[in-house]
Each structure stands twice: as structure tokens, then as C-alpha cells.
Amino acid sequence: MILLNFLLKEIPKMISNYSPPPPTSTSSNTKTVSVLEERLTLTEDKLKECLLNQSQILKDVQSGERRRSKETDGSPVHFT
């Protein structure tokens, strides 16, 4: 989860700091940049989806643990 949060924060910074080399063929470079931007957007969307899923799983686990602790009174269980 920490890595995904880091990536979501750092990827936009990396993009804004990137300075591409001088263009050689404008139409080719424009198409390449467009494809890369689309892929980056898809990657960011997937990362956000993963974070949301991870957050929901964590909430579910924590709620299950709370329910289990309320169901038991803390006394040891004896098996016969």
C-alpha cells in the first residue's frame, strides 16, 4: 500500500520534470507522446483501483477481527 501511494504521488512529479529531447519528426513524436500519456493514465487508474480494493480488504479484515473479539469473552476455549 505504501508503494502504491508513493507511485501515485511521484509519477506526476516525474512527468512534470521530464524534458523530452528535441523533436525530429513532429507527427511521430506527437503520436508517441499521446500513446505514452494514454498508457500512463491507464496505469494511474489501475493503481487507484488497486488502492481502493486494498483499502476495502483492510476494512473487511479489521471489521471481522472486531466481530470475533466481541464474540469471545476472553476466557480460554476448552475442547472435550
N, C-alpha and C positions, 0 to 999 in steps of 0.2 A: 504494500500500500504506500509506503514511503517513497519507493522508487517511482510509482505511477504519479504521485503528487509532484515529485521533483521534475519528472518529464513534462508534465502539463505546464509547469511554471517555466522551465528552461527552454523548451522548444521554441516558443515565440521569441524569446530573447536571442536565441541562436539565429533565427531567421532575420530578425531586425539588424543584427550585427554583421550578417553576411553581405559581402560586397562581391558581386559576380565579376568575372573577367570581362574585358571589353568585348562587345558583340562582334561576331564575324559575319553571321548571317541572321538578320533580324527575325525573319519568319521562323527559322529553325529554333532560335533561342526562345522566342515567344512561346512557341509550341511546347518546348521542353519545360520552361518555367510553369506554364499552365498545367502540364501533366504533373509536375512535382508538387505544385500547390494543391491540386486535387488529391493526390496521394497523401499529402500531409494532413489535409482536412479530414480525410477518411481515418487516418491513424489517430488523430486527436479525438475524433468521435468515438472510435473504438476504445481508446484509453478511458474516456469519460464513462462509457458504458461499463467497462471493467471495474472502475472505481465505484460506480453505483451498485453493481452486483456484489462487489466485495463488502461494501457498507451494509447492504441488506443481509448478507450472510452473517456478518458480525452481529447485527442487531438480533437476528433469529437465534444465534447461538447464545448470546447474552440473555435473551428472554427465556430460553429453555433452561439455562442454568438457574435463573431466578425462580422459575417454577419448581424445579427439582429441589432447591433449597427450602422452599416453603412447604413442600410435600413431606419432607422429613423433619423430625423434631430434634435431630442431632443425636439421638440415642443409637447405640450400635445395633446392627441388624443381626438377629440370631437365626441361623438356619437349623432346621431339625431334620 
